[in-house]
């Protein structure tokens, strides 16, 4: 028995990494998925692999920080399915460095991707989900929303903001049957970290580990809301982190 039969999901930043892992896990559970990122070739390659699970896949390249791109994305979903059950706000960017050396361009790029993008997608998702009387939004945050590190100004700020957006969305969605939760991952061994990895680096977990948590949240009964989950390697410093 599949856990997401006849469900539809939109996942941002889903051509690779954690976003793809979530899309693949949902597809294995019978969910039709719409995937988006900036790279159409990467999306098409990801979609081919996802379709091997026998699910319907919508591909839409675009920038989630661009309002027009987001509106086109959701219109595509509306025309194809007429409804949306799940939104996973996963796409993210990271630029760091000391605040005294951080450029406005780097700050704006991270905030646009990590906070403006989820807002735009959440707004469009609510416009679809509220008339349905049901829906679930899952935001991919970070333990940086709770334990910051030096040199992570724009990233940590954006993830603090995403946690705030999660709570407001949960509150405003309550009377319409729309739930919202946030997953705060620790270190994830995504593609870029494979090339950077050294033996003395911090412990890592796989994208598939977080995808299992996203599935748990997505498959909850509609009357249940998992507001927050912190998931990290058990050996990673968290309490007392600095």
PEBEL-V710334 format. One record per run of one state. SS is the DSSP state (hx for helix, st for strand, lp for the rest). FROM is the first residue (numbers start at 0). TO is the last residue. If there is no record, write none. Layout:
ss=SS from=FROM to=TO
ss=SS from=FROM to=TO
This chain:
ss=lp from=0 to=6
ss=st from=7 to=11
ss=lp from=12 to=15
ss=hx from=16 to=27
ss=lp from=28 to=30
ss=st from=31 to=36
ss=lp from=37 to=38
ss=hx from=39 to=50
ss=lp from=51 to=55
ss=st from=56 to=60
ss=lp from=61 to=65
ss=hx from=66 to=80
ss=lp from=81 to=84
ss=st from=85 to=88
ss=lp from=89 to=97
ss=hx from=98 to=100
ss=lp from=101 to=102
ss=hx from=103 to=131
ss=lp from=132 to=133
ss=st from=134 to=139
ss=lp from=140 to=141
ss=hx from=142 to=144
ss=lp from=145 to=151
ss=hx from=152 to=175
ss=lp from=176 to=176
ss=st from=177 to=184
ss=lp from=185 to=186
ss=st from=187 to=187
ss=lp from=188 to=189
ss=hx from=190 to=195
ss=lp from=196 to=203
ss=st from=204 to=204
ss=lp from=205 to=205
ss=hx from=206 to=217
ss=lp from=218 to=226
ss=st from=227 to=230
ss=lp from=231 to=241
